[in-house]
Amino acid sequence: MIDIRNPGDGFKSLRARIGALGPLRDGDRGAEGAPLTVGEWALLIDDIVAHPEDNTEGLWNVATPEEDGSEYDAIFVGGGASGRFGSAFLKARGGRQLTIDAWPFLGGSCPHQACVPHHLFSEAARELDLARHMQGRLWYPPFDEKRASIAEIVALFKAGRMYPHAIMNWQSKEQLDMEFILNAPATIIDEHTVEVEGQRFQARNLVLCTGARTMYPDVPGIATKGVYDFATLIEDLDYEPNRCVIIGGSKVALEYGSFFQATGCRTTILTRSPLMRTASLHHVDAGLREYVVAMMADRGIEIVEGAELLEVLGNGKVTGVRYTEPGGAVRQIDTDFVFVGTGERPDLRMYAPLGLATDERGFVIADRHMRTSVPGVYAAGDLIGPPMEMFKARKCGVGAARNIMGEDYEFDFTDYPDFLHTTYEVTWCGLSEAEARARYRNVIKIQMPPDDADPETFALPAAEGSMLYAFTRPVLSGWLKLVIDADSRKILGAHHVGYGAKDAFQYIDYLIRRPEGFTMDQMAELNELFLNPEHFIQLCRLRAGQSSPVNL
Ligand code: KPC
């Protein structure tokens, strides 16, 4: 082990051990000593991320083609969720993979700039929301609006992100037996050849998994300092924002906007499309949307739907934005912080030698086998378009691996459970009530609070994670709905705003999408762990005795 506070030449010795044999290895790649521990990986990654200029050499745990020129079954270009899961699966099936990433860690943007910080921020938003709401009651002190610093929470994340990175590298090498080259960009030569640090590797197939990045609106001033996206927020924020304007109505816009507002940074969302009615979100129930947006407004977020950004104003730093509102009037907001959440697009320049077919938005076209227009070349994850979700990224990578290893495997991600965070966790799957009514003649719903209840006095759902709200201001305690075909008794959709139901939705989605479906009677037979986050089981049981069930 090297001394964390005083590594000396430890980084050199760590690098020398990257290819060292772990317990699964049976060949000698000429590396010295024991494999790196998670702690050692963390040190090395942190040093490289902090000082990229001093760390231009790749991290190899593979032989060079000169030492071992045998062909790979697949080279995964990009070691994020798609590349890592695809690689692990292919390796487990007995194939030979090489995974290449320009970052010094596997796992991609998720643990570096995306899902992991997002969840940290959403958890902070939830805590802050409760602390502000409960201030002066029970054990809650007066809420100090100056104490929640966006910059400090970002710094907290940055100070710890090397640990999940390290686990990805350690797990991939020591437990999954993957071969990789990290901290080195790949150059595509042709559909079977990739060059890294002057070495050319040959493969039967390529799997392209390099993700996407925020697409900025093309308006004057958009490059001014003080304009951020979810990635640059992490890398470049060097002051405490006082006022925030969000551009866009994507999930990212709702989620980060809710976080910024919860910290006390007054936030306005300027969005063309109504929130949660953007094309990238499907099956959003009108009642769920209404509750989510109302609760964001209740927290003080200003939402301008139908807004068109005209320009970002600045004098070397952002000072404001100009936009048109729906009637055409031009408005200005003075702000020191602009956050772009207008969706993502891939950067395909490195793939120019392949001549890949792309769609009208610029995403790589891949079929259900993950095959691109170029034989032998597969694509996965955000590179092929929405949904920009983890399940899709990982299963695309695995799907490519399965096909490469000889299976005929199709992955259809047209239907899936979805979620987002505001200061709540919002989850949904299956059909919205309106979609269900369009397809079935006898639709009922189980909803809490019911439509005709006064939500300010109707203290249900009182649920896991929202009890303090339920007993202080009931309307804040959440919202839920089950949509049911009363004829077949099958559950068609589930919708929830609260805390802790995400896990259940992974399974509910699977159950209701089975060909045989999942009835309200089967739901009623489950054993609730009361007070459960979503109340669906007991509410179904209250109606299951009815031969012709009606709304609850
Ligand atoms: C929190 C965590 O799992 C780390 S980020 C996941 C990256 S990967 O496992 O490659 O999908």
Boltz pocket constraint, residues with backbone or C-beta under 6 A from the ligand:
constraints:
  - pocket:
      binder: B
      contacts: [[A, 79], [A, 80], [A, 81], [A, 82], [A, 84], [A, 85], [A, 106], [A, 107], [A, 108], [A, 110], [A, 111], [A, 116], [A, 164], [A, 168], [A, 394]]
      max_distance: 6.0
